[in-house]
Structures are given as C-alpha cells and as structure tokens.
Amino acid sequence: MRFWTFDFEEETILSDDIEPMCDFVENNDIEKIRERVKDPKFICKDCGRAANKKEYLCSPVDL
Ligand SMILES: [Zn+2]
C-alpha cells in the first residue's frame, strides 16, 4: 500500500541524525546543541532558534 510506504519514509527522515533544532534541544545536552548553533547563519521563523545549517531548523531563513 502506498500509504504505508509514504508513512515509513517520513519516519525515516524524522529519526535521522539531523533533526530540527526545535526538537533537538529538548532531547540533547548543551554540548551537542552548542556545535549546531555556533556561527549561526540561519534562524527558524517558527521558533526563533538559530543554527549554522538550515537542515537543523524546521522553517529556516537567512540570519
Ligand atoms: Zn523551528
């Protein structure tokens, strides 16, 4: 069933190493967060968090 395949792929992306900071900060310690936010180039327009890669944010815009 296509529906199942779609569901599965979406879950794979979410459980990948790169998860948006918006969730990341709730599940990880300060040292890991620090690596992602140093020299920030993007900011999330939803939650206002900053990161150095846009992959880390759910709604990235240039800082
Ligand atoms: Zn966000």
N, CA, C, O and the ligand as a Tripos MOL2 file, in Angstrom:
@<TRIPOS>MOLECULE
protein
  253   251    64     0     0
PROTEIN
NO_CHARGES

@<TRIPOS>ATOM
      1 N           0.8280   -1.2090    0.0000 N.3       1 MET1
      2 CA          0.0000    0.0000    0.0000 C.3       1 MET1
      3 C           0.8630    1.2600    0.0000 C.2       1 MET1
      4 O           1.7930    1.3740    0.7980 O.2       1 MET1
      5 N           0.5670    2.1840   -0.8710 N.am      2 ARG2
      6 CA          1.3610    3.4030   -0.9940 C.3       2 ARG2
      7 C           1.3560    4.2090    0.3120 C.2       2 ARG2
      8 O           2.3610    4.8050    0.6980 O.2       2 ARG2
      9 N           0.2510    4.2080    0.9480 N.am      3 PHE3
     10 CA          0.0870    4.9940    2.1610 C.3       3 PHE3
     11 C           1.1370    4.6030    3.2110 C.2       3 PHE3
     12 O           1.7500    5.4510    3.8600 O.2       3 PHE3
     13 N           1.3140    3.3070    3.3440 N.am      4 TRP4
     14 CA          2.2770    2.7980    4.3110 C.3       4 TRP4
     15 C           3.6990    3.2150    3.9520 C.2       4 TRP4
     16 O           4.4810    3.6230    4.8100 O.2       4 TRP4
     17 N           4.0200    3.1000    2.6370 N.am      5 THR5
     18 CA          5.3660    3.4510    2.1730 C.3       5 THR5
     19 C           5.6700    4.9150    2.4880 C.2       5 THR5
     20 O           6.7570    5.2420    2.9640 O.2       5 THR5
     21 N           4.7330    5.7630    2.2270 N.am      6 PHE6
     22 CA          4.9140    7.1870    2.4930 C.3       6 PHE6
     23 C           5.1630    7.4250    3.9900 C.2       6 PHE6
     24 O           6.0770    8.1570    4.3690 O.2       6 PHE6
     25 N           4.3540    6.8090    4.8080 N.am      7 ASP7
     26 CA          4.4860    6.9320    6.2540 C.3       7 ASP7
     27 C           5.8790    6.5170    6.7230 C.2       7 ASP7
     28 O           6.5160    7.1870    7.5350 O.2       7 ASP7
     29 N           6.3190    5.4010    6.1850 N.am      8 PHE8
     30 CA          7.6090    4.8460    6.5810 C.3       8 PHE8
     31 C           8.7460    5.7990    6.2310 C.2       8 PHE8
     32 O           9.6370    6.0340    7.0480 O.2       8 PHE8
     33 N           8.7170    6.3500    5.0150 N.am      9 GLU9
     34 CA          9.7840    7.2580    4.5920 C.3       9 GLU9
     35 C           9.8260    8.5170    5.4500 C.2       9 GLU9
     36 O          10.8980    9.0130    5.7990 O.2       9 GLU9
     37 N           8.6790    9.0090    5.7730 N.am     10 GLU10
     38 CA          8.6320   10.2170    6.5800 C.3      10 GLU10
     39 C           9.2400    9.9640    7.9640 C.2      10 GLU10
     40 O           9.9280   10.8200    8.5190 O.2      10 GLU10
     41 N           8.9770    8.7920    8.4970 N.am     11 GLU11
     42 CA          9.5070    8.4690    9.8140 C.3      11 GLU11
     43 C          11.0260    8.3140    9.7620 C.2      11 GLU11
     44 O          11.7280    8.6780   10.7060 O.2      11 GLU11
     45 N          11.5210    7.7730    8.6570 N.am     12 THR12
     46 CA         12.9710    7.6170    8.4960 C.3      12 THR12
     47 C          13.6610    8.9700    8.5230 C.2      12 THR12
     48 O          14.7100    9.1240    9.1490 O.2      12 THR12
     49 N          13.0800    9.9440    7.8500 N.am     13 ILE13
     50 CA         13.6620   11.2800    7.8210 C.3      13 ILE13
     51 C          13.6630   11.8910    9.2260 C.2      13 ILE13
     52 O          14.6480   12.5020    9.6410 O.2      13 ILE13
     53 N          12.5910   11.7280    9.9310 N.am     14 LEU14
     54 CA         12.4780   12.3220   11.2530 C.3      14 LEU14
     55 C          13.4520   11.6990   12.2510 C.2      14 LEU14
     56 O          13.9430   12.3830   13.1490 O.2      14 LEU14
     57 N          13.7310   10.4110   12.0960 N.am     15 SER15
     58 CA         14.6150    9.7430   13.0460 C.3      15 SER15
     59 C          16.0730    9.8200   12.6030 C.2      15 SER15
     60 O          16.9430    9.2170   13.2320 O.2      15 SER15
     61 N          16.3450   10.5510   11.5330 N.am     16 ASP16
     62 CA         17.7010   10.6990   11.0470 C.3      16 ASP16
     63 C          18.5270   11.4960   12.0570 C.2      16 ASP16
     64 O          17.9900   12.0990   12.9860 O.2      16 ASP16
     65 N          19.8390   11.4820   11.8500 N.am     17 ASP17
     66 CA         20.7430   12.1800   12.7520 C.3      17 ASP17
     67 C          20.4530   13.6720   12.7840 C.2      17 ASP17
     68 O          20.5630   14.3150   13.8270 O.2      17 ASP17
     69 N          20.0770   14.2180   11.6230 N.am     18 ILE18
     70 CA         19.7520   15.6390   11.5460 C.3      18 ILE18
     71 C          18.2710   15.8390   11.8320 C.2      18 ILE18
     72 O          17.4240   15.5830   10.9770 O.2      18 ILE18
     73 N          17.9720   16.2890   13.0130 N.am     19 GLU19
     74 CA         16.5940   16.6260   13.3390 C.3      19 GLU19
     75 C          16.5400   18.1180   13.6240 C.2      19 GLU19
     76 O          17.5310   18.6980   14.0670 O.2      19 GLU19
     77 N          15.4140   18.7370   13.3790 N.am     20 PRO20
     78 CA         15.3420   20.1920   13.5870 C.3      20 PRO20
     79 C          15.6980   20.5730   15.0170 C.2      20 PRO20
     80 O          15.3520   19.8630   15.9610 O.2      20 PRO20
     81 N          16.3760   21.6750   15.1660 N.am     21 MET21
     82 CA         16.7600   22.1570   16.4870 C.3      21 MET21
     83 C          15.5650   22.2460   17.4230 C.2      21 MET21
     84 O          15.6710   22.0300   18.6300 O.2      21 MET21
     85 N          14.4540   22.5630   16.8390 N.am     22 CYS22
     86 CA         13.2250   22.7810   17.6000 C.3      22 CYS22
     87 C          12.9200   21.5520   18.4770 C.2      22 CYS22
     88 O          12.4530   21.6940   19.6080 O.2      22 CYS22
     89 N          13.1860   20.3470   17.9460 N.am     23 ASP23
     90 CA         13.0230   19.1370   18.7420 C.3      23 ASP23
     91 C          14.3360   18.7540   19.4030 C.2      23 ASP23
     92 O          14.3670   18.2570   20.5290 O.2      23 ASP23
     93 N          15.4190   18.9990   18.6740 N.am     24 PHE24
     94 CA         16.7540   18.5960   19.1190 C.3      24 PHE24
     95 C          17.0810   19.1190   20.5160 C.2      24 PHE24
     96 O          17.6020   18.3840   21.3550 O.2      24 PHE24
     97 N          16.7800   20.3620   20.7520 N.am     25 VAL25
     98 CA         17.1430   20.9650   22.0330 C.3      25 VAL25
     99 C          16.4050   20.3360   23.2120 C.2      25 VAL25
    100 O          16.8550   20.4320   24.3540 O.2      25 VAL25
    101 N          15.2870   19.7020   22.9350 N.am     26 GLU26
    102 CA         14.5370   19.0740   24.0210 C.3      26 GLU26
    103 C          15.1220   17.7130   24.3960 C.2      26 GLU26
    104 O          14.9070   17.2230   25.5050 O.2      26 GLU26
    105 N          15.8740   17.0990   23.4530 N.am     27 ASN27
    106 CA         16.3480   15.7300   23.6490 C.3      27 ASN27
    107 C          17.8580   15.6000   23.7700 C.2      27 ASN27
    108 O          18.3670   14.4870   23.9030 O.2      27 ASN27
    109 N          18.5870   16.7130   23.7260 N.am     28 ASN28
    110 CA         20.0390   16.6120   23.7160 C.3      28 ASN28
    111 C          20.6830   17.5800   24.6930 C.2      28 ASN28
    112 O          20.0820   18.5630   25.1270 O.2      28 ASN28
    113 N          21.9490   17.2590   25.0280 N.am     29 ASP29
    114 CA         22.6310   18.0960   26.0200 C.3      29 ASP29
    115 C          23.2610   19.3320   25.3780 C.2      29 ASP29
    116 O          23.3060   19.4650   24.1550 O.2      29 ASP29
    117 N          23.7350   20.2110   26.2190 N.am     30 ILE30
    118 CA         24.1990   21.5300   25.7910 C.3      30 ILE30
    119 C          25.3970   21.4520   24.8550 C.2      30 ILE30
    120 O          25.5350   22.2950   23.9680 O.2      30 ILE30
    121 N          26.2650   20.4640   25.0300 N.am     31 GLU31
    122 CA         27.4550   20.3670   24.1660 C.3      31 GLU31
    123 C          27.0740   20.0970   22.7060 C.2      31 GLU31
    124 O          27.6420   20.6950   21.7920 O.2      31 GLU31
    125 N          26.1280   19.2110   22.4950 N.am     32 LYS32
    126 CA         25.6730   18.9150   21.1320 C.3      32 LYS32
    127 C          24.9520   20.1120   20.5310 C.2      32 LYS32
    128 O          25.1100   20.4140   19.3480 O.2      32 LYS32
    129 N          24.1760   20.7780   21.3350 N.am     33 ILE33
    130 CA         23.4410   21.9520   20.8540 C.3      33 ILE33
    131 C          24.4170   23.0500   20.4590 C.2      33 ILE33
    132 O          24.2230   23.7440   19.4610 O.2      33 ILE33
    133 N          25.4630   23.1940   21.2530 N.am     34 ARG34
    134 CA         26.4750   24.2230   21.0130 C.3      34 ARG34
    135 C          27.1250   24.0650   19.6300 C.2      34 ARG34
    136 O          27.3380   25.0530   18.9280 O.2      34 ARG34
    137 N          27.4370   22.8200   19.2420 N.am     35 GLU35
    138 CA         28.0380   22.5650   17.9250 C.3      35 GLU35
    139 C          27.1540   23.0780   16.7850 C.2      35 GLU35
    140 O          27.6460   23.5710   15.7700 O.2      35 GLU35
    141 N          25.8680   22.9520   16.9750 N.am     36 ARG36
    142 CA         24.9400   23.3270   15.8980 C.3      36 ARG36
    143 C          24.6360   24.8110   15.8560 C.2      36 ARG36
    144 O          24.2830   25.3380   14.8010 O.2      36 ARG36
    145 N          24.7640   25.4880   16.9730 N.am     37 VAL37
    146 CA         24.3710   26.9000   16.9940 C.3      37 VAL37
    147 C          25.5490   27.8590   16.9060 C.2      37 VAL37
    148 O          25.3490   29.0690   16.7970 O.2      37 VAL37
    149 N          26.7900   27.3380   16.9510 N.am     38 LYS38
    150 CA         27.9030   28.2840   16.8690 C.3      38 LYS38
    151 C          28.0410   28.7980   15.4310 C.2      38 LYS38
    152 O          27.7890   28.0590   14.4790 O.2      38 LYS38
    153 N          28.4400   30.0560   15.2770 N.am     39 ASP39
    154 CA         28.4730   30.7480   13.9920 C.3      39 ASP39
    155 C          27.1720   30.5600   13.2250 C.2      39 ASP39
    156 O          27.2030   30.0900   12.0880 O.2      39 ASP39
    157 N          26.0610   30.9010   13.7930 N.am     40 PRO40
    158 CA         24.7690   30.6490   13.1470 C.3      40 PRO40
    159 C          24.5810   31.4710   11.8770 C.2      40 PRO40
    160 O          24.9580   32.6420   11.8210 O.2      40 PRO40
    161 N          24.0020   30.8520   10.8710 N.am     41 LYS41
    162 CA         23.7270   31.5290    9.5980 C.3      41 LYS41
    163 C          22.2450   31.5410    9.2650 C.2      41 LYS41
    164 O          21.8070   32.2400    8.3510 O.2      41 LYS41
    165 N          21.4930   30.7730   10.0040 N.am     42 PHE42
    166 CA         20.0630   30.6730    9.7440 C.3      42 PHE42
    167 C          19.2930   30.7920   11.0450 C.2      42 PHE42
    168 O          19.8070   30.4970   12.1240 O.2      42 PHE42
    169 N          18.0590   31.2290   10.9210 N.am     43 ILE43
    170 CA         17.1890   31.2990   12.0900 C.3      43 ILE43
    171 C          15.8310   30.7140   11.7160 C.2      43 ILE43
    172 O          15.3690   30.8690   10.5860 O.2      43 ILE43
    173 N          15.2050   30.0480   12.6640 N.am     44 CYS44
    174 CA         13.9050   29.4520   12.4110 C.3      44 CYS44
    175 C          12.8200   30.4900   12.6410 C.2      44 CYS44
    176 O          12.7180   31.0740   13.7200 O.2      44 CYS44
    177 N          12.0140   30.7120   11.6140 N.am     45 LYS45
    178 CA         10.9920   31.7540   11.7660 C.3      45 LYS45
    179 C           9.7980   31.2760   12.5720 C.2      45 LYS45
    180 O           8.9380   32.0780   12.9340 O.2      45 LYS45
    181 N           9.7310   29.9750   12.8620 N.am     46 ASP46
    182 CA          8.6600   29.4520   13.7190 C.3      46 ASP46
    183 C           9.0010   29.5970   15.1880 C.2      46 ASP46
    184 O           8.2130   30.1250   15.9730 O.2      46 ASP46
    185 N          10.1910   29.1200   15.5560 N.am     47 CYS47
    186 CA         10.5020   29.0660   16.9890 C.3      47 CYS47
    187 C          11.6480   29.9830   17.3870 C.2      47 CYS47
    188 O          11.9570   30.0970   18.5730 O.2      47 CYS47
    189 N          12.3010   30.6550   16.3990 N.am     48 GLY48
    190 CA         13.3230   31.6310   16.7250 C.3      48 GLY48
    191 C          14.6740   31.0620   17.1010 C.2      48 GLY48
    192 O          15.5270   31.8010   17.5930 O.2      48 GLY48
    193 N          14.9030   29.7680   16.8880 N.am     49 ARG49
    194 CA         16.2110   29.1910   17.2010 C.3      49 ARG49
    195 C          17.1810   29.4200   16.0480 C.2      49 ARG49
    196 O          16.7630   29.5170   14.8940 O.2      49 ARG49
    197 N          18.4630   29.5070   16.3520 N.am     50 ALA50
    198 CA         19.4920   29.7330   15.3390 C.3      50 ALA50
    199 C          20.3450   28.4860   15.1620 C.2      50 ALA50
    200 O          20.4920   27.6860   16.0850 O.2      50 ALA50
    201 N          20.9150   28.3250   13.9440 N.am     51 ALA51
    202 CA         21.7910   27.1880   13.6610 C.3      51 ALA51
    203 C          22.7070   27.5290   12.4990 C.2      51 ALA51
    204 O          22.4500   28.4730   11.7510 O.2      51 ALA51
    205 N          23.8110   26.7350   12.3460 N.am     52 ASN52
    206 CA         24.7420   27.0030   11.2490 C.3      52 ASN52
    207 C          24.4150   26.2130    9.9820 C.2      52 ASN52
    208 O          25.0720   26.4000    8.9580 O.2      52 ASN52
    209 N          23.4090   25.3330   10.0320 N.am     53 LYS53
    210 CA         22.9210   24.6610    8.8320 C.3      53 LYS53
    211 C          21.4030   24.7410    8.8070 C.2      53 LYS53
    212 O          20.7420   24.6120    9.8370 O.2      53 LYS53
    213 N          20.8590   24.9560    7.6060 N.am     54 LYS54
    214 CA         19.4030   25.1170    7.5530 C.3      54 LYS54
    215 C          18.6860   23.7970    7.7890 C.2      54 LYS54
    216 O          17.5030   23.7810    8.1290 O.2      54 LYS54
    217 N          19.4050   22.6800    7.6090 N.am     55 GLU55
    218 CA         18.8130   21.3660    7.8930 C.3      55 GLU55
    219 C          18.4130   21.2290    9.3610 C.2      55 GLU55
    220 O          17.5640   20.4070    9.7070 O.2      55 GLU55
    221 N          19.0260   22.0340   10.2140 N.am     56 TYR56
    222 CA         18.7730   21.9100   11.6410 C.3      56 TYR56
    223 C          17.4810   22.5990   12.0730 C.2      56 TYR56
    224 O          17.0440   22.4470   13.2140 O.2      56 TYR56
    225 N          16.8710   23.3570   11.1600 N.am     57 LEU57
    226 CA         15.7060   24.1380   11.5470 C.3      57 LEU57
    227 C          14.4670   23.7130   10.7840 C.2      57 LEU57
    228 O          14.5670   23.2260    9.6580 O.2      57 LEU57
    229 N          13.2960   23.8930   11.3860 N.am     58 CYS58
    230 CA         12.0660   23.4640   10.7120 C.3      58 CYS58
    231 C          11.6010   24.4980    9.6800 C.2      58 CYS58
    232 O          11.0400   24.1200    8.6510 O.2      58 CYS58
    233 N          11.8240   25.7960    9.9330 N.am     59 SER59
    234 CA         11.4730   26.8420    8.9640 C.3      59 SER59
    235 C          12.6140   27.8330    8.8400 C.2      59 SER59
    236 O          12.4880   28.9740    9.2830 O.2      59 SER59
    237 N          13.7460   27.4130    8.2350 N.am     60 PRO60
    238 CA         14.9300   28.2690    8.2050 C.3      60 PRO60
    239 C          14.8010   29.4900    7.2940 C.2      60 PRO60
    240 O          14.2420   29.4060    6.2000 O.2      60 PRO60
    241 N          15.3210   30.6120    7.7560 N.am     61 VAL61
    242 CA         15.5050   31.8020    6.9150 C.3      61 VAL61
    243 C          16.9010   32.3310    7.2030 C.2      61 VAL61
    244 O          17.4420   32.0830    8.2800 O.2      61 VAL61
    245 N          17.5020   33.0650    6.2480 N.am     62 ASP62
    246 CA         18.8430   33.6250    6.4500 C.3      62 ASP62
    247 C          18.8550   34.5490    7.6520 C.2      62 ASP62
    248 O          17.9320   35.3320    7.8730 O.2      62 ASP62
    249 N          19.9170   34.4360    8.4130 N.am     63 LEU63
    250 CA         20.0310   35.2690    9.6160 C.3      63 LEU63
    251 C          20.4300   36.6820    9.2090 C.2      63 LEU63
    252 O          20.5820   37.5510   10.0670 O.2      63 LEU63
    253 ZN         11.7430   25.7500   14.4190 Zn       64 ZN64
@<TRIPOS>BOND
     1     1     2 1
     2     2     3 1
     3     3     4 2
     4     3     5 am
     5     5     6 1
     6     6     7 1
     7     7     8 2
     8     7     9 am
     9     9    10 1
    10    10    11 1
    11    11    12 2
    12    11    13 am
    13    13    14 1
    14    14    15 1
    15    15    16 2
    16    15    17 am
    17    17    18 1
    18    18    19 1
    19    19    20 2
    20    19    21 am
    21    21    22 1
    22    22    23 1
    23    23    24 2
    24    23    25 am
    25    25    26 1
    26    26    27 1
    27    27    28 2
    28    27    29 am
    29    29    30 1
    30    30    31 1
    31    31    32 2
    32    31    33 am
    33    33    34 1
    34    34    35 1
    35    35    36 2
    36    35    37 am
    37    37    38 1
    38    38    39 1
    39    39    40 2
    40    39    41 am
    41    41    42 1
    42    42    43 1
    43    43    44 2
    44    43    45 am
    45    45    46 1
    46    46    47 1
    47    47    48 2
    48    47    49 am
    49    49    50 1
    50    50    51 1
    51    51    52 2
    52    51    53 am
    53    53    54 1
    54    54    55 1
    55    55    56 2
    56    55    57 am
    57    57    58 1
    58    58    59 1
    59    59    60 2
    60    59    61 am
    61    61    62 1
    62    62    63 1
    63    63    64 2
    64    63    65 am
    65    65    66 1
    66    66    67 1
    67    67    68 2
    68    67    69 am
    69    69    70 1
    70    70    71 1
    71    71    72 2
    72    71    73 am
    73    73    74 1
    74    74    75 1
    75    75    76 2
    76    75    77 am
    77    77    78 1
    78    78    79 1
    79    79    80 2
    80    79    81 am
    81    81    82 1
    82    82    83 1
    83    83    84 2
    84    83    85 am
    85    85    86 1
    86    86    87 1
    87    87    88 2
    88    87    89 am
    89    89    90 1
    90    90    91 1
    91    91    92 2
    92    91    93 am
    93    93    94 1
    94    94    95 1
    95    95    96 2
    96    95    97 am
    97    97    98 1
    98    98    99 1
    99    99   100 2
   100    99   101 am
   101   101   102 1
   102   102   103 1
   103   103   104 2
   104   103   105 am
   105   105   106 1
   106   106   107 1
   107   107   108 2
   108   107   109 am
   109   109   110 1
   110   110   111 1
   111   111   112 2
   112   111   113 am
   113   113   114 1
   114   114   115 1
   115   115   116 2
   116   115   117 am
   117   117   118 1
   118   118   119 1
   119   119   120 2
   120   119   121 am
   121   121   122 1
   122   122   123 1
   123   123   124 2
   124   123   125 am
   125   125   126 1
   126   126   127 1
   127   127   128 2
   128   127   129 am
   129   129   130 1
   130   130   131 1
   131   131   132 2
   132   131   133 am
   133   133   134 1
   134   134   135 1
   135   135   136 2
   136   135   137 am
   137   137   138 1
   138   138   139 1
   139   139   140 2
   140   139   141 am
   141   141   142 1
   142   142   143 1
   143   143   144 2
   144   143   145 am
   145   145   146 1
   146   146   147 1
   147   147   148 2
   148   147   149 am
   149   149   150 1
   150   150   151 1
   151   151   152 2
   152   151   153 am
   153   153   154 1
   154   154   155 1
   155   155   156 2
   156   155   157 am
   157   157   158 1
   158   158   159 1
   159   159   160 2
   160   159   161 am
   161   161   162 1
   162   162   163 1
   163   163   164 2
   164   163   165 am
   165   165   166 1
   166   166   167 1
   167   167   168 2
   168   167   169 am
   169   169   170 1
   170   170   171 1
   171   171   172 2
   172   171   173 am
   173   173   174 1
   174   174   175 1
   175   175   176 2
   176   175   177 am
   177   177   178 1
   178   178   179 1
   179   179   180 2
   180   179   181 am
   181   181   182 1
   182   182   183 1
   183   183   184 2
   184   183   185 am
   185   185   186 1
   186   186   187 1
   187   187   188 2
   188   187   189 am
   189   189   190 1
   190   190   191 1
   191   191   192 2
   192   191   193 am
   193   193   194 1
   194   194   195 1
   195   195   196 2
   196   195   197 am
   197   197   198 1
   198   198   199 1
   199   199   200 2
   200   199   201 am
   201   201   202 1
   202   202   203 1
   203   203   204 2
   204   203   205 am
   205   205   206 1
   206   206   207 1
   207   207   208 2
   208   207   209 am
   209   209   210 1
   210   210   211 1
   211   211   212 2
   212   211   213 am
   213   213   214 1
   214   214   215 1
   215   215   216 2
   216   215   217 am
   217   217   218 1
   218   218   219 1
   219   219   220 2
   220   219   221 am
   221   221   222 1
   222   222   223 1
   223   223   224 2
   224   223   225 am
   225   225   226 1
   226   226   227 1
   227   227   228 2
   228   227   229 am
   229   229   230 1
   230   230   231 1
   231   231   232 2
   232   231   233 am
   233   233   234 1
   234   234   235 1
   235   235   236 2
   236   235   237 am
   237   237   238 1
   238   238   239 1
   239   239   240 2
   240   239   241 am
   241   241   242 1
   242   242   243 1
   243   243   244 2
   244   243   245 am
   245   245   246 1
   246   246   247 1
   247   247   248 2
   248   247   249 am
   249   249   250 1
   250   250   251 1
   251   251   252 2
@<TRIPOS>SUBSTRUCTURE
     1 MET1         2 RESIDUE 1 A MET
     2 ARG2         6 RESIDUE 1 A ARG
     3 PHE3        10 RESIDUE 1 A PHE
     4 TRP4        14 RESIDUE 1 A TRP
     5 THR5        18 RESIDUE 1 A THR
     6 PHE6        22 RESIDUE 1 A PHE
     7 ASP7        26 RESIDUE 1 A ASP
     8 PHE8        30 RESIDUE 1 A PHE
     9 GLU9        34 RESIDUE 1 A GLU
    10 GLU10       38 RESIDUE 1 A GLU
    11 GLU11       42 RESIDUE 1 A GLU
    12 THR12       46 RESIDUE 1 A THR
    13 ILE13       50 RESIDUE 1 A ILE
    14 LEU14       54 RESIDUE 1 A LEU
    15 SER15       58 RESIDUE 1 A SER
    16 ASP16       62 RESIDUE 1 A ASP
    17 ASP17       66 RESIDUE 1 A ASP
    18 ILE18       70 RESIDUE 1 A ILE
    19 GLU19       74 RESIDUE 1 A GLU
    20 PRO20       78 RESIDUE 1 A PRO
    21 MET21       82 RESIDUE 1 A MET
    22 CYS22       86 RESIDUE 1 A CYS
    23 ASP23       90 RESIDUE 1 A ASP
    24 PHE24       94 RESIDUE 1 A PHE
    25 VAL25       98 RESIDUE 1 A VAL
    26 GLU26      102 RESIDUE 1 A GLU
    27 ASN27      106 RESIDUE 1 A ASN
    28 ASN28      110 RESIDUE 1 A ASN
    29 ASP29      114 RESIDUE 1 A ASP
    30 ILE30      118 RESIDUE 1 A ILE
    31 GLU31      122 RESIDUE 1 A GLU
    32 LYS32      126 RESIDUE 1 A LYS
    33 ILE33      130 RESIDUE 1 A ILE
    34 ARG34      134 RESIDUE 1 A ARG
    35 GLU35      138 RESIDUE 1 A GLU
    36 ARG36      142 RESIDUE 1 A ARG
    37 VAL37      146 RESIDUE 1 A VAL
    38 LYS38      150 RESIDUE 1 A LYS
    39 ASP39      154 RESIDUE 1 A ASP
    40 PRO40      158 RESIDUE 1 A PRO
    41 LYS41      162 RESIDUE 1 A LYS
    42 PHE42      166 RESIDUE 1 A PHE
    43 ILE43      170 RESIDUE 1 A ILE
    44 CYS44      174 RESIDUE 1 A CYS
    45 LYS45      178 RESIDUE 1 A LYS
    46 ASP46      182 RESIDUE 1 A ASP
    47 CYS47      186 RESIDUE 1 A CYS
    48 GLY48      190 RESIDUE 1 A GLY
    49 ARG49      194 RESIDUE 1 A ARG
    50 ALA50      198 RESIDUE 1 A ALA
    51 ALA51      202 RESIDUE 1 A ALA
    52 ASN52      206 RESIDUE 1 A ASN
    53 LYS53      210 RESIDUE 1 A LYS
    54 LYS54      214 RESIDUE 1 A LYS
    55 GLU55      218 RESIDUE 1 A GLU
    56 TYR56      222 RESIDUE 1 A TYR
    57 LEU57      226 RESIDUE 1 A LEU
    58 CYS58      230 RESIDUE 1 A CYS
    59 SER59      234 RESIDUE 1 A SER
    60 PRO60      238 RESIDUE 1 A PRO
    61 VAL61      242 RESIDUE 1 A VAL
    62 ASP62      246 RESIDUE 1 A ASP
    63 LEU63      250 RESIDUE 1 A LEU
    64 ZN64       253 GROUP 0 **** ****
